């Protein structure tokens, strides 16, 4: 492989690794009731979003992952009619009817866009002294084999809270940020895994 192609391939690999390092979900704030002990027997999952589609996908993924860990769980959209935001009292009534002892509420707070620039990268073999002499801003040629890598990204901020159904008081809550380039739907599974993993770490789910 020519030297120029090797350098360009290396540049692509570095770019992809930079994108991967920025992607994913991180918890930026967390709170827990240290007095609480034990696992909920049945968890009622509620997603609060302006759009019905994301709500159902998030609820389904939480239910799937909770059941995979041995917890009983049910999605709110499956038992509450209508595509609008579920009524609080209707949720509480359904929780009592189904015998759920905990409620997970996942709120979509905001979505932001940003732009990231990495340092300049060289993609070609440096030119010889004679050839490069005039390669500067305002000179004969400005093509010196460098490239500024930049990319757009999205940041989705979520709030997830686990409530005791009997007292209606929070047991655990966290603010999280999911950073990604394309496809918010693709972030639902890793986001849910991050949240469920943290709940398991805090011994709030199996």
N, C-alpha and C positions, 0 to 999 in steps of 0.2 A: 504494500500500500504506500503511495507517495507520502512524503512527509507532510504536505499540506492537508491531505485527507486525514492523516492520523491526528493532526492538531484539531481539525474540525470535529472529528468524532469525539475527541476528548472534551471539546467544548460542549457538545450536545449532552454528553454524560453528566458533566458538571451542572449544566442547566437543569436537567431532569432531577438530579439529586437535590438541588436547591429548592425546586418546586415541591418535592416530596417532603423535605424537612419542614416546610411551612404549612403543609396540609395537615388536617386532623382536628380533633377536639381536645380542648384543654379546659380544666376547671379553673376559673379565675377568682372565685369566692365560694366559701363553703361554711355551713353551720350545721351543728348536730345537737340534739337534746341528749346529753350524756347520761341522763337518768333513765332513758328508755332502754329496755332490754327485750330480747326475743324477736322472732320473725313473725310477720303478719301471715295469717292463714290464707286469706283471699284479698287480692289487691284489685281495686277498681281503677282503671287507667283512663285519664281524661287528657286530651290534647286540645289546647286553646289556640286557634289560628283563624285568620280571616278567611282562609280557603279550606274547603271541606276535604279535598284530596289529601293534602299533607297531614291533616288531622288523623284521617283513617290509617294512613301508612305508618305514622309514628305510633299510634295506639296498637296496631297489629304487631309491630316489631317489638314493642315493650312486652306485650302479652306473650309473644313467641319466646323471647329470651327468658322471661320470668318462669314460664312453664318448663323450659329446658333445664332450669335450675331446681325444679321441684316445687315452685310456688304456684298456687292457683291464681289466675288473673283473668280479667274480662275487660274488653274494650267498651268504652261508653257508647260509641256510635252504633254498636251492635244491639243495644237494648234501649236506646233513647231515639225516638223518631225525629226526623227533620235534619236539615243540613246547617241550620244556624247554630250559633253558640249555645251550648246546652244551659238551661236554667239551673242556677245553683241549688234551689230547693228540690228540683226534679232529680238532680244528681244525688243529693242526700237521701231522698226517698227511695231511689233505686238501689243505693248502697245498702240501706236497711233491709229492703226487700230481698236482696241477694245474699245478705249475711256477710258482706265484705267488712273486714276490720281495718282496712287501710285504703287510702286514696293516693294515687300518684297523679299530680297535675303537671303537665309539660306545657309551658307557655313560650310561644314564638315572640320574642320581644322586638328585635329589629334586625335588619339586614343592611350591611354597608358594603361599599365597594372601595377598593384602593389600588394603588399601583406601586410595584416594587422594582427598584433598579439595583442590579448587582454591579460590582466593579467591572471595568473594561476587561475584555478577554481577547487574546490574540488567536486568530484562526488561520494564520498563514505563516510561512517561514519569513523571518525578517528580511527586508531587502538589503542589497549591498550598499556600501557607502555612496557610490556614484548614483545609483538609482534612487535612493531615498533622500538625497540632498534637498530636493525641492518638495518633499512630501510634508507639508505643514499647512496650517490654516492660512489661506491667501497665496499659497505657492502654486506651482503648476499642477500638482496632484495631491489630493487629500486621502487617497486610498492607501493606507499603510497596513492593512491587514488586521484591524482591530474591530471589535464589535461590542456594543453596549447591550447587555441582556436585560430585558424588562418584561414584566408580565402583569396582567390584571388579576385580581383575586377578589373573592367575596368573603365576608365575615358574618356569620349568623350567630346572634346572641340569643341564648335560651335560658329560661329559669325552670328548674325541675324541683318539685317539693313533694315529699312524702308526708302525708297527714295521718294521724290517728283518727279513724272514722268516728269513734265514740266521743272523743273530746273536741274534735275538729282542730286540734292544735298540731303544729308542725313537729315532725320527728327529725327530719333532715331536709336541707335545702342547699342548692348550689346554682351559681351562675356559670354558664359555660359559653365558650366561643368556638365555633367550627369554621376553620379556614379552608377554602377550596377554590378551584378555578371554574369548573363547569359541573352542572348537574347537582342541584341541591338534594334531589331525591336519593342520589348515591351516598349522601352523607348520613342518612337516617340510621343505617345499620351500625357504622362505626360510632356515631354519636350515642346511640342506645347502648352499645357495648361499653363505652366509657362510663356512662352513668350507672349501669347495672354493676359493672366491675367495681365502681367506687362504693356502691351500696353493699356489695358483698364484702369488700374490705372493711367496712364499718360494722359488719355483722348484722345488717338490717335485712338482708335476704340470704338464702342459703348459698 
